[in-house]
Amino acid sequence: VKSLKVNGSNEVPTTYSALRTFHMLGHLPLMLHRDPKNVLVLTFGAGIASGAVAQHELEQIDVVEISREAIEASNFFLTENKAVLYDPRVQLIIDDGRNYLLRTDNHYDVITSDATHPLGGDSWVLYTREFYELSKKRLNPDGIMTQWLPLHMIAPADYKAIIKTFQSVFPETSLWYTNDYTLMLGSMNELTIDFTLLKQRFQNQKVKEDLTKFHLGT
């Protein structure tokens, strides 16, 4: 097991449960969106979720990371992130995720947010209504946003408050459970699972192989 630590906190372990969650962050919104063309990933970290995103047939993948040291450290995770930074569709942006949303004019079909724990002094702002409103402004009308939400080191009341805050901006919200963590997935439009479309997405061999490693291949 490898681990990337930020300010002494373990942020990217390569345990089965963590890897499964990183892959769900990358794959889930793209499996459900009807016709995704471009994706924004906040934040890059070790690049594992971005590597999952890159298995899909997309035109553009923008990844934002505030820490240049994390980018350097991601070279130790090339097996896990599939050397995604060498993918010509990927544009790396060194910036604070919130600042990037404030300044960019780009709009995305999918935004996937993998901030550090909401108790962190540098991450709580990415679990606020203001951040979700910013994200909504950068989504296309049929866009989907997904965000990691931990179960550990968080009081039940705070956990529920984050979900309620997310849902106040994205009225179509669903909660997905993966071993030790959860993901929030939201949209401004009705969010239903089209099983015919889902089966089609599994026909992408790269996607199926990547998901099968974590018993998510069907």
C-alpha positions in Angstrom: 0.0 0.0 0.0 1.3 3.4 -1.0 0.1 6.7 0.6 0.3 10.3 -0.3 0.1 12.6 2.7 -0.7 16.3 2.7 0.3 18.3 5.8 0.7 15.0 7.6 -2.8 13.8 6.8 -3.2 10.6 4.8 -5.1 11.7 1.7 -4.4 9.1 -1.0 -4.0 5.5 0.3 -4.0 2.7 -2.3 -6.1 0.4 -0.2 -8.9 -1.5 -2.0 -11.6 0.6 -0.4 -9.9 3.9 -1.3 -9.1 2.8 -4.9 -12.6 1.7 -5.4 -13.9 5.1 -4.3 -11.5 7.0 -6.5 -12.6 4.9 -9.5 -16.3 5.5 -8.7 -15.6 9.3 -8.5 -14.2 9.1 -12.0 -16.5 6.6 -13.6 -20.0 7.1 -12.0 -21.0 10.5 -13.5 -19.7 9.5 -16.9 -21.6 6.3 -16.8 -24.9 8.2 -16.1 -24.4 11.3 -18.3 -26.1 10.9 -21.7 -23.4 12.5 -23.8 -20.3 13.8 -21.9 -17.7 15.6 -23.8 -15.6 17.4 -21.2 -14.9 17.0 -17.5 -13.4 19.1 -14.7 -11.6 17.3 -11.9 -11.1 19.1 -8.6 -8.6 18.2 -7.3 -5.9 16.1 -9.0 -4.1 14.7 -5.9 -2.3 11.5 -7.1 -4.5 11.4 -10.2 -6.3 8.2 -9.7 -9.8 9.6 -10.2 -8.5 11.5 -13.3 -7.1 8.2 -14.6 -10.5 6.7 -14.4 -12.1 9.6 -16.2 -9.6 9.3 -19.0 -10.9 5.7 -19.8 -14.0 7.3 -21.3 -14.3 8.8 -24.8 -14.0 12.5 -24.0 -12.7 15.5 -25.8 -11.4 17.5 -22.9 -10.3 16.8 -19.3 -9.2 19.7 -17.1 -7.6 18.9 -13.8 -7.0 21.4 -11.1 -4.5 21.0 -8.3 -3.2 23.6 -5.8 -0.1 21.8 -4.8 2.9 21.4 -7.3 4.3 18.9 -4.8 1.3 16.7 -5.2 1.9 16.7 -9.0 5.5 15.7 -8.4 4.4 12.9 -6.0 1.8 11.6 -8.5 4.8 10.1 -10.4 4.9 7.5 -7.7 1.3 6.5 -8.6 1.7 6.0 -12.4 0.3 2.5 -12.2 -2.8 3.7 -10.3 -3.4 6.8 -12.3 -2.4 5.3 -15.7 0.0 8.1 -16.4 -3.0 10.3 -17.1 -1.0 13.5 -17.3 0.6 12.2 -20.5 -2.9 12.0 -22.1 -3.2 14.8 -24.7 -6.8 15.5 -23.7 -5.6 16.4 -20.2 -4.9 20.0 -19.2 -3.3 20.5 -15.8 -4.1 23.7 -14.0 -2.1 24.7 -10.9 -4.6 26.7 -8.9 -7.0 26.7 -6.0 -10.2 24.9 -7.2 -12.5 27.6 -6.0 -10.5 30.4 -7.6 -10.5 28.5 -10.9 -14.2 28.3 -10.9 -14.4 32.0 -10.1 -12.2 33.0 -13.0 -12.9 30.4 -15.8 -15.4 30.9 -18.6 -15.4 27.2 -19.4 -18.5 25.0 -18.9 -18.4 21.3 -18.3 -20.7 18.3 -18.7 -19.2 16.7 -15.5 -17.5 18.2 -12.4 -16.0 15.7 -10.0 -14.7 17.1 -6.7 -12.3 15.1 -4.5 -11.3 17.6 -1.8 -9.6 16.6 1.3 -11.7 16.0 4.5 -14.2 18.7 5.2 -12.7 19.1 8.7 -9.5 20.3 7.1 -8.7 24.0 7.4 -8.0 24.1 3.6 -11.0 22.1 2.4 -14.2 23.1 4.4 -14.8 25.9 1.8 -15.3 23.2 -0.8 -18.3 21.8 1.1 -20.3 25.1 1.2 -23.3 26.4 -0.6 -21.2 29.1 -2.2 -18.9 26.5 -3.7 -21.8 24.4 -5.0 -23.3 27.5 -6.6 -20.0 28.3 -8.3 -19.9 24.7 -9.6 -23.4 24.9 -10.9 -22.6 28.0 -12.9 -19.8 26.1 -14.6 -22.0 23.1 -15.5 -23.8 22.7 -18.8 -27.6 22.5 -18.4 -27.6 18.7 -18.3 -24.4 18.6 -16.3 -23.6 16.3 -13.3 -21.6 17.0 -10.3 -20.2 14.4 -7.9 -18.2 14.9 -4.7 -16.5 12.6 -2.1 -18.1 12.7 1.3 -16.3 10.8 4.1 -18.0 8.8 6.9 -15.0 8.9 9.3 -14.2 11.8 11.7 -17.4 13.6 11.0 -20.5 13.9 13.3 -23.8 12.6 11.9 -25.3 16.1 12.2 -22.4 17.6 10.1 -22.7 14.8 7.6 -26.4 15.5 7.1 -25.8 19.2 6.9 -23.4 18.8 4.0 -25.9 16.6 2.1 -28.6 19.2 2.8 -26.4 22.0 1.6 -25.5 20.1 -1.6 -29.1 19.3 -2.2 -30.1 22.9 -1.8 -28.2 23.7 -5.0 -28.7 20.4 -6.8 -32.3 19.4 -6.2 -31.7 16.0 -7.9 -29.3 14.4 -5.5 -28.4 10.8 -4.9 -26.0 9.3 -2.4 -23.8 6.4 -3.3 -22.0 4.1 -0.8 -18.6 2.5 -1.5 -17.2 0.4 1.3 -16.0 3.0 3.7 -17.0 6.3 2.0 -19.9 7.9 0.2 -20.3 10.0 -2.9 -22.9 12.7 -3.6 -24.1 13.0 -7.1 -26.3 15.9 -8.2 -27.9 17.5 -11.2 -30.3 20.3 -11.9 -32.5 18.0 -14.1 -34.2 14.8 -13.2 -31.6 12.2 -12.6 -32.6 8.7 -13.5 -30.6 5.6 -14.4 -31.0 4.6 -18.0 -30.1 0.9 -17.9 -29.9 0.6 -21.7 -27.3 3.5 -21.7 -25.5 2.0 -18.7 -25.1 -1.4 -20.6 -23.8 0.5 -23.6 -21.2 2.2 -21.4 -20.0 -1.2 -20.2 -19.2 -2.1 -23.8 -16.3 0.3 -23.7 -13.5 -2.3 -23.0 -11.2 0.1 -21.2 -14.0 1.2 -18.9 -15.1 -2.4 -18.2 -11.6 -3.6 -17.5 -11.0 -0.7 -15.1 -14.2 -1.3 -13.2 -13.8 -5.1 -13.1 -10.7 -4.7 -11.0 -12.9 -3.5 -8.2 -15.8 -5.8 -8.8 -17.8 -3.0 -10.5 -17.7 -4.5 -14.0 -21.4 -5.2 -14.4 
